[in-house]
Every structure is written in C-alpha cells, then in structure tokens.
C-alpha cells in the first residue's frame, strides 16, 4: 500500500516538473532566442561615464544589471547620462570629544535616458537618491575605508533603483508605441528627488 502511494507521488512529481519546464509566461513579447523584448532593450543601453570613485562603481554596477554581464553593444540605441551630488551628515556625536561617531552619506543622482536613434529624444528623466551610514573612527585610514564601503553600498542601491526606472520607461514605451509617448524635458535641478516608479 505504501509502495503504491510512493509510486503515485513520484509520478505526479515527474509530471509537474515536466509541465513546469514547458510553461512560459503569457505576458510580454519574447524574441526568437527566448529573450524578452524589454531585456533586449536594456542591452541597448549604454551608461555614460560618471565622475569620481562612486561614479565608477555606479557605472560598473549598472553595466552589469542592464546587460547581465554581457559584452557592451556597439552603437547602442539608448544613452543613460547620470550626474551625482553627495553630502554627509553626522547623526551621532560623542559628547566628550565633540567628534561625530556615525555619519550618513547621501547621494542624489540626476538621470536622463535618451534615444540616440531619434536624435537624442528623452525617454525618461528625473532624480533619485540613496544613503548609507558609516562609522567615523579616530583613525583616519579606518574612516576613509568605512566611507569607501558606504560609497560602494550606495552605488549598488542607486544602480538597482536606476535599473527599475529604465526598465519601466522602456516597457512603457513598448506598450504604448513610440507615437504615444509624450515628449519629455530634462529634469529641473531644483526639484526634489523621487522614488523609482514616481516619474509620472
């Protein structure tokens, strides 16, 4: 009795596994090679050079997230331009020494995604932000190392936010059609940064 039950369960598991491997999502167009149209568009995005150590880290993270580690595309269709501005704020002060024990690194990124095949037409633009805290030691080298680590964490966070923003913009364009996408302008430098998905 137990043996027959185990056989039935094993058979059901095999059928489920087989069907699971055959099923594909019904939403979203796919190309002949199985790649989604949006993924293919992300591979057509080149991230322009960003100044500074944090900029270098941000570009590296974004390049990987957008292409999945694939080689960059020559003469890509889209160009993502990013400028960052950073500030530091002390959150905890040592009462005996007056020195900051913990500081917060705050980075604001102004971004513009343009279609180079449409004469630099802006597809999306705006601001986003990220922050990370780090310890400030009396040892200068330790503080510098902690600040670098914070920059790397912020770069990863910003890259993930920007990937969501770019993916949303390209998916919206694919769904609406080029004729239905309104003309956009560059972001206002004085406008506050927004969370991903708040572009409207």
BAFI-3210 file (N, C-alpha, C; in Angstrom, 3 decimals, decimal comma, padded with zeros to 6 digits):
// residues 200
n [1|2|3|4|5|6|7|8|9|10|11|12|13|14|15|16|17|18|19|20|21|22|23|24|25|26|27|28|29|30|31|32|33|34|35|36|37|38|39|40|41|42|43|44|45|46|47|48|49|50|51|52|53|54|55|56|57|58|59|60|61|62|63|64|65|66|67|68|69|70|71|72|73|74|75|76|77|78|79|80|81|82|83|84|85|86|87|88|89|90|91|92|93|94|95|96|97|98|99|100|101|102|103|104|105|106|107|108|109|110|111|112|113|114|115|116|117|118|119|120|121|122|123|124|125|126|127|128|129|130|131|132|133|134|135|136|137|138|139|140|141|142|143|144|145|146|147|148|149|150|151|152|153|154|155|156|157|158|159|160|161|162|163|164|165|166|167|168|169|170|171|172|173|174|175|176|177|178|179|180|181|182|183|184|185|186|187|188|189|190|191|192|193|194|195|196|197|198|199|200]
n.u [000,839|001,875|003,996|002,747|001,543|003,770|004,800|002,786|002,971|005,563|005,270|003,467|005,054|007,023|005,501|004,614|007,064|007,857|005,854|006,210|008,645|007,909|006,114|005,584|005,698|002,738|002,530|004,009|006,077|008,245|011,452|012,910|015,050|014,240|014,573|013,218|011,521|011,938|014,246|016,053|016,081|017,211|019,794|020,624|021,288|023,619|025,704|026,745|029,957|030,676|031,625|034,227|034,974|032,696|031,028|032,312|031,934|029,131|028,543|029,745|028,187|025,668|026,142|026,454|023,936|022,193|023,028|023,451|025,992|026,946|028,863|029,360|027,155|027,934|027,499|025,034|021,480|020,308|021,263|022,342|022,605|024,178|024,463|025,973|025,495|026,841|026,478|027,317|026,176|026,273|025,197|025,395|026,964|029,889|029,751|031,834|034,111|033,199|033,302|032,080|030,577|029,136|028,355|026,316|026,157|024,861|023,518|022,525|021,176|020,993|019,328|019,168|017,680|018,238|017,200|019,237|018,834|016,721|017,461|018,383|016,167|014,426|013,681|013,153|013,523|014,871|015,259|016,872|017,691|019,950|021,234|023,732|025,054|028,061|030,818|032,778|036,004|038,702|040,970|042,264|042,612|040,908|038,444|038,323|038,281|035,856|034,125|034,490|033,427|030,777|030,183|030,296|028,135|026,041|026,260|025,476|022,821|021,739|022,142|020,372|017,937|017,956|017,956|015,381|013,927|014,738|013,950|011,171|010,557|011,263|009,616|007,131|007,223|007,329|004,830|003,060|003,753|005,778|004,607|002,793|004,156|004,821|006,620|009,523|011,284|014,468|015,423|014,467|016,924|016,451|014,318|012,885|014,296|012,955|011,232|011,808|009,549|007,900|007,754|005,693]
n.v [-001,215|001,243|001,350|001,602|004,074|005,770|005,453|006,654|009,291|009,930|009,782|011,859|014,016|013,946|014,532|017,107|018,482|018,224|019,624|022,119|022,888|023,306|025,385|028,833|032,359|034,215|036,876|039,716|040,291|038,022|037,359|035,611|034,174|033,625|035,639|038,377|041,268|043,656|043,053|042,809|045,461|046,684|045,780|047,432|049,784|052,202|053,261|056,407|057,885|058,434|060,783|060,485|058,229|056,949|057,302|055,679|053,152|053,065|053,110|050,674|048,814|049,319|048,724|045,956|045,156|045,961|044,603|042,044|041,090|040,686|041,453|044,899|046,655|047,799|051,042|051,567|051,929|053,482|056,012|056,537|059,126|060,311|062,298|062,831|063,984|064,526|064,437|064,740|063,870|064,214|061,929|060,877|062,197|062,265|063,095|063,706|064,245|065,706|064,830|063,383|060,234|058,534|058,841|059,849|059,098|060,732|060,483|062,002|061,383|062,615|061,838|061,094|059,530|058,926|058,502|057,606|057,023|058,512|061,129|061,969|062,047|062,421|059,813|059,202|061,011|062,509|062,491|060,519|058,893|057,748|056,419|055,787|054,731|055,183|054,333|056,668|056,787|057,498|056,945|057,869|056,414|054,215|055,491|056,530|054,137|053,062|054,985|054,621|052,050|052,671|054,266|052,326|050,708|052,515|052,958|050,470|050,407|052,663|051,854|049,690|051,023|052,751|050,912|049,848|052,151|052,669|050,266|050,386|052,663|051,844|049,617|050,839|052,410|050,418|049,281|051,369|052,327|054,153|056,477|057,170|058,090|060,806|063,890|064,532|066,537|067,739|067,108|069,291|070,984|071,905|070,523|068,117|064,853|061,675|058,584|055,368|054,705|056,818|058,604|059,757]
n.w [000,000|000,928|-000,835|-003,366|-003,048|-002,840|-005,400|-006,943|-006,022|-006,823|-009,576|-010,039|-009,289|-011,271|-013,560|-012,912|-012,794|-015,466|-016,854|-015,686|-016,735|-019,323|-019,379|-020,062|-019,340|-020,074|-020,502|-022,043|-024,812|-026,563|-027,976|-030,829|-029,794|-027,254|-025,430|-023,599|-024,936|-023,549|-022,062|-024,135|-024,994|-022,749|-022,967|-024,937|-023,822|-023,059|-020,487|-019,705|-018,951|-015,514|-013,117|-010,595|-007,768|-006,683|-008,881|-010,761|-009,579|-009,607|-012,365|-013,130|-011,696|-012,840|-015,552|-015,389|-014,345|-016,377|-018,672|-017,861|-017,545|-020,061|-023,058|-023,881|-026,142|-029,362|-030,746|-029,430|-028,890|-026,846|-024,479|-021,249|-019,105|-016,215|-013,326|-010,221|-006,872|-003,732|-000,144|003,334|006,538|010,028|012,418|015,015|017,809|019,750|023,038|024,781|023,263|021,124|018,570|015,535|015,600|013,973|010,602|007,827|004,482|001,779|-001,398|-004,356|-007,506|-010,714|-013,626|-017,149|-019,818|-023,128|-026,539|-028,984|-031,608|-032,301|-032,537|-030,013|-028,359|-025,324|-023,149|-020,504|-017,448|-014,478|-010,882|-008,383|-005,271|-002,664|000,419|002,970|006,076|008,035|010,218|012,023|012,801|015,126|013,868|010,875|008,458|008,836|008,891|006,279|004,832|005,725|004,721|001,970|001,705|002,281|000,067|-001,936|-001,208|-001,529|-004,277|-005,321|-004,442|-005,763|-008,420|-008,629|-008,263|-010,486|-012,551|-012,318|-012,940|-015,618|-016,853|-016,461|-017,995|-020,615|-020,939|-020,776|-023,057|-025,027|-024,670|-025,188|-027,674|-029,952|-030,958|-029,054|-026,849|-024,800|-025,409|-023,540|-021,102|-019,856|-016,391|-013,667|-011,907|-009,325|-008,375|-006,081|-005,357|-006,475|-005,704|-007,340|-009,997|-009,603|-011,696|-013,135]
ca.u [000,000|002,778|004,786|001,949|001,354|005,016|004,920|001,874|003,518|006,730|004,775|002,893|006,156|007,658|004,616|004,654|008,343|007,876|004,994|006,812|009,694|007,324|005,277|006,224|004,776|001,915|002,591|005,275|006,584|009,552|012,131|013,132|016,017|013,654|014,807|012,105|011,801|012,484|015,626|016,852|016,246|018,157|021,117|020,935|021,522|024,998|025,802|027,817|030,952|030,261|032,830|034,519|035,015|031,322|030,534|032,885|031,235|027,748|028,534|030,056|027,003|024,605|026,508|026,169|022,498|021,487|023,426|023,615|027,383|027,314|029,718|028,581|026,747|028,473|026,480|023,780|020,382|019,999|022,370|021,908|023,529|023,949|025,330|025,720|025,873|026,840|026,602|027,488|025,541|026,619|023,971|025,684|028,128|030,469|029,621|033,098|035,107|032,563|033,528|030,992|030,869|028,476|027,973|025,465|026,487|023,647|023,834|021,414|021,561|020,152|019,487|018,459|017,799|017,916|017,205|020,192|018,316|015,674|018,034|018,560|014,864|014,444|012,701|012,786|014,499|014,454|016,248|016,647|018,658|020,242|022,109|024,325|025,773|029,356|031,460|033,914|036,981|039,784|041,997|041,855|042,524|039,703|037,299|038,308|037,857|034,427|033,407|034,522|032,442|029,457|030,014|030,011|026,762|025,146|026,318|024,630|021,427|021,351|022,091|019,124|016,844|018,004|017,543|013,918|013,445|014,968|013,092|009,799|010,430|011,316|008,415|006,017|007,334|006,968|003,392|002,304|004,137|006,573|003,764|002,002|004,995|004,936|007,965|009,957|012,350|015,466|014,906|014,746|017,933|015,952|013,200|013,326|014,438|011,769|011,427|011,541|008,140|007,152|008,097|004,505]
ca.v [000,000|002,388|001,371|002,139|005,504|006,446|005,435|007,668|010,605|010,157|010,035|013,209|014,973|013,968|015,244|018,522|019,022|018,305|020,726|023,364|023,255|023,667|026,574|030,127|033,452|034,618|038,327|040,266|039,696|037,392|037,278|034,256|033,495|033,451|036,829|039,315|042,491|044,657|042,666|043,163|046,915|047,024|045,530|048,514|050,998|052,493|054,211|057,373|057,970|059,199|061,250|060,091|056,813|056,460|057,241|054,481|052,000|053,106|052,696|049,242|048,084|049,484|047,963|044,543|044,951|046,186|043,637|040,704|040,697|040,512|042,497|046,082|046,733|048,953|051,913|051,253|052,850|054,391|056,524|056,956|060,107|060,434|063,161|062,603|065,016|063,872|065,226|063,926|064,419|063,498|061,533|060,646|062,967|061,896|064,272|064,010|064,758|066,549|064,247|062,550|058,805|057,927|059,802|059,306|059,558|060,898|060,697|062,280|061,136|063,189|060,933|061,348|058,438|059,453|057,586|058,161|056,798|059,504|062,459|062,330|062,240|061,982|058,780|059,422|061,842|062,828|062,342|059,501|059,083|056,623|056,828|054,716|055,239|054,556|054,735|057,584|056,426|058,454|056,569|058,441|055,378|053,422|056,305|056,572|052,818|052,939|055,852|053,954|050,969|053,299|054,662|051,126|050,297|053,484|052,719|049,306|050,794|053,552|051,069|048,929|051,979|053,235|049,818|049,822|053,331|052,468|049,160|050,893|053,586|051,095|048,787|051,746|052,792|049,265|049,051|052,491|052,644|055,385|057,641|057,530|058,538|062,269|064,476|064,850|067,525|067,421|067,368|070,563|070,741|072,286|069,662|067,051|063,510|060,845|057,146|054,716|054,485|058,059|059,539|060,427]
ca.w [000,000|001,000|-002,063|-004,468|-002,795|-003,196|-006,859|-007,475|-005,709|-007,674|-010,925|-010,064|-009,238|-012,587|-014,484|-012,546|-013,226|-016,924|-017,271|-015,234|-017,668|-020,614|-019,281|-020,227|-019,025|-021,211|-020,661|-022,513|-026,042|-026,482|-029,251|-031,323|-028,939|-025,933|-024,622|-023,637|-025,692|-022,635|-021,763|-025,309|-024,981|-021,690|-023,515|-025,874|-023,035|-022,666|-019,380|-019,937|-017,882|-014,338|-012,434|-009,223|-007,391|-006,612|-010,247|-011,385|-009,016|-010,076|-013,771|-013,190|-011,231|-013,834|-016,750|-015,132|-014,186|-017,640|-019,707|-017,309|-017,671|-021,472|-023,626|-024,284|-027,547|-030,084|-031,342|-028,753|-029,196|-025,738|-023,669|-019,917|-018,533|-014,773|-012,534|-008,803|-005,908|-002,433|001,074|004,535|007,727|011,255|013,112|016,430|018,237|021,047|023,903|025,458|022,310|020,122|017,246|015,009|015,643|012,818|009,563|006,766|003,134|000,987|-002,811|-005,267|-008,896|-011,768|-014,768|-018,403|-020,784|-024,453|-027,682|-029,946|-032,955|-032,524|-032,367|-028,614|-027,703|-023,931|-022,829|-019,107|-016,749|-013,126|-009,822|-007,372|-004,195|-001,775|001,516|003,774|007,242|008,299|011,465|011,924|013,823|015,343|012,900|009,589|007,429|009,087|008,478|004,815|004,350|006,010|003,785|000,668|001,769|002,187|-001,331|-002,722|-000,895|-002,172|-005,720|-005,609|-004,239|-006,864|-009,657|-008,623|-008,475|-011,869|-013,437|-012,264|-013,663|-017,054|-017,288|-016,508|-019,129|-021,873|-021,016|-021,067|-024,464|-025,846|-024,552|-025,733|-029,041|-029,996|-031,236|-027,892|-025,753|-024,865|-025,410|-022,196|-020,989|-018,842|-015,050|-013,009|-010,873|-008,003|-007,979|-005,174|-005,921|-006,322|-005,657|-008,623|-010,278|-009,388|-012,765|-013,672]
c.u [000,869|003,576|004,014|001,708|002,586|005,194|004,039|002,416|004,716|006,302|004,208|003,987|006,848|006,821|004,648|005,942|008,414|007,057|005,590|007,902|009,143|006,571|006,119|005,227|004,018|002,018|003,966|005,774|007,961|010,132|012,373|014,101|015,511|013,830|013,621|012,517|012,427|013,931|016,546|017,097|017,241|019,589|021,567|021,181|023,006|024,976|027,000|028,753|030,453|031,511|032,966|034,505|033,615|030,723|031,033|032,162|029,796|027,649|028,792|028,853|025,888|024,893|026,154|024,667|021,754|021,800|023,534|025,036|027,841|028,189|028,862|028,306|027,365|027,332|025,099|022,732|020,192|021,276|021,804|022,978|023,162|024,955|024,962|026,185|025,782|026,987|026,735|026,860|025,927|025,350|024,185|026,991|028,585|030,487|030,949|034,122|034,518|032,743|032,325|031,417|030,285|028,063|027,125|025,844|025,207|024,023|022,545|021,921|020,529|020,392|018,660|018,728|017,349|018,007|018,083|019,755|017,183|016,191|018,183|017,262|014,895|013,315|012,246|013,889|013,972|015,602|015,874|017,773|018,873|021,185|022,636|025,106|027,104|029,947|032,636|034,840|037,979|040,961|041,529|041,679|041,253|038,455|037,186|037,833|036,358|033,607|033,385|033,503|031,025|029,177|029,657|028,590|025,754|025,110|025,433|023,152|020,933|021,226|020,796|017,925|016,789|017,622|016,021|013,341|013,570|014,068|011,652|009,588|010,397|010,087|007,193|006,031|006,907|005,464|002,581|002,573|004,823|005,704|002,998|002,812|005,177|006,386|008,312|011,060|013,309|014,941|015,306|015,761|017,442|014,797|013,702|013,424|013,202|012,152|011,200|010,053|007,292|007,388|006,910|004,139]
c.v [001,258|002,521|001,964|003,633|006,304|006,524|006,510|009,074|010,934|010,474|011,431|014,270|015,091|014,745|016,740|019,179|019,187|019,481|022,064|023,829|023,715|024,980|027,831|031,214|033,889|036,116|038,739|039,558|039,109|037,286|035,828|033,484|033,314|034,645|037,778|040,583|043,555|044,346|043,017|044,665|047,351|046,808|046,589|049,842|051,101|053,535|055,120|057,417|058,881|059,544|060,635|058,597|056,227|056,344|056,015|053,229|051,924|052,638|051,198|048,403|048,146|048,698|046,493|044,289|045,064|045,119|042,218|040,190|040,489|041,672|043,683|046,103|047,974|049,742|051,623|052,324|053,903|054,805|057,047|057,868|060,332|061,408|062,976|063,791|064,397|064,868|064,262|064,643|063,569|063,195|061,299|061,358|062,474|063,145|064,671|064,648|065,732|066,039|063,402|061,087|058,083|059,037|059,093|059,949|059,580|061,264|060,932|062,116|061,753|062,368|061,405|060,172|058,960|058,350|058,200|057,959|057,759|060,905|062,905|062,600|061,646|060,979|058,842|060,257|062,139|062,695|061,156|059,626|057,783|057,132|055,605|055,356|054,509|055,122|055,667|057,312|057,556|058,160|056,986|057,369|054,554|054,187|056,364|055,249|052,624|053,796|055,249|052,812|051,526|053,735|053,463|050,628|051,225|053,261|051,537|049,660|051,690|052,788|050,275|049,845|052,433|052,146|049,716|050,977|053,137|051,364|049,617|051,794|052,837|050,208|049,636|052,156|051,643|049,029|050,140|052,728|053,986|056,617|058,097|058,030|060,045|062,720|064,894|065,890|067,103|067,794|068,735|070,320|071,038|071,418|068,554|065,712|062,688|059,381|056,561|054,450|055,721|059,075|060,312|061,629]
c.w [000,000|-000,275|-003,216|-004,305|-003,188|-004,700|-007,473|-007,223|-006,584|-009,097|-011,054|-010,061|-010,581|-013,592|-014,212|-013,003|-014,725|-017,418|-016,873|-016,173|-018,995|-020,573|-019,413|-019,845|-020,268|-021,468|-021,155|-023,745|-025,833|-027,878|-029,624|-030,440|-027,511|-025,016|-024,728|-024,369|-024,795|-022,275|-022,918|-025,359|-023,907|-022,152|-024,492|-025,154|-022,680|-021,558|-019,626|-018,728|-016,761|-013,539|-011,040|-008,975|-007,326|-008,006|-010,979|-010,896|-009,528|-011,523|-013,906|-012,780|-012,268|-015,104|-016,572|-015,051|-015,516|-018,682|-019,188|-017,431|-019,100|-021,938|-024,056|-025,780|-028,185|-030,730|-030,753|-029,030|-028,108|-025,001|-022,353|-019,318|-017,069|-014,173|-011,064|-007,971|-004,524|-001,294|002,242|005,720|008,927|012,029|014,602|016,782|019,605|021,931|024,536|024,529|021,299|018,706|016,833|015,038|014,434|011,855|008,515|005,443|002,310|-000,445|-003,589|-006,699|-009,831|-013,030|-015,963|-019,327|-022,140|-025,499|-028,767|-031,392|-033,297|-032,206|-030,931|-027,879|-026,297|-023,681|-021,376|-018,467|-015,357|-012,145|-008,946|-006,351|-003,433|-000,694|002,253|004,914|007,412|009,583|011,185|013,104|014,026|014,418|011,508|008,518|007,594|008,652|006,959|004,227|004,568|005,054|002,382|000,622|001,637|000,753|-002,202|-002,466|-001,568|-003,677|-006,106|-005,484|-005,369|-008,174|-009,743|-008,872|-009,932|-012,857|-013,472|-013,087|-015,167|-017,594|-017,431|-017,719|-020,451|-022,041|-021,351|-022,536|-025,373|-025,827|-025,249|-027,209|-029,067|-030,190|-030,007|-026,721|-025,837|-024,864|-023,989|-022,240|-019,893|-017,460|-014,522|-011,894|-009,467|-007,522|-007,064|-005,883|-005,612|-006,240|-007,040|-008,803|-010,106|-010,491|-013,280|-012,814]
res [x|x|x|x|x|x|x|x|x|x|x|x|x|x|x|x|x|x|x|x|x|x|x|x|x|x|x|x|x|x|x|x|x|x|x|x|x|x|x|x|x|x|x|x|x|x|x|x|x|x|x|x|x|x|x|x|x|x|x|x|x|x|x|x|x|x|x|x|x|x|x|x|x|x|x|x|x|x|x|x|x|x|x|x|x|x|x|x|x|x|x|x|x|x|x|x|x|x|x|x|x|x|x|x|x|x|x|x|x|x|x|x|x|x|x|x|x|x|x|x|x|x|x|x|x|x|x|x|x|x|x|x|x|x|x|x|x|x|x|x|x|x|x|x|x|x|x|x|x|x|x|x|x|x|x|x|x|x|x|x|x|x|x|x|x|x|x|x|x|x|x|x|x|x|x|x|x|x|x|x|x|x|x|x|x|x|x|x|x|x|x|x|x|x|x|x|x|x|x|x]
***
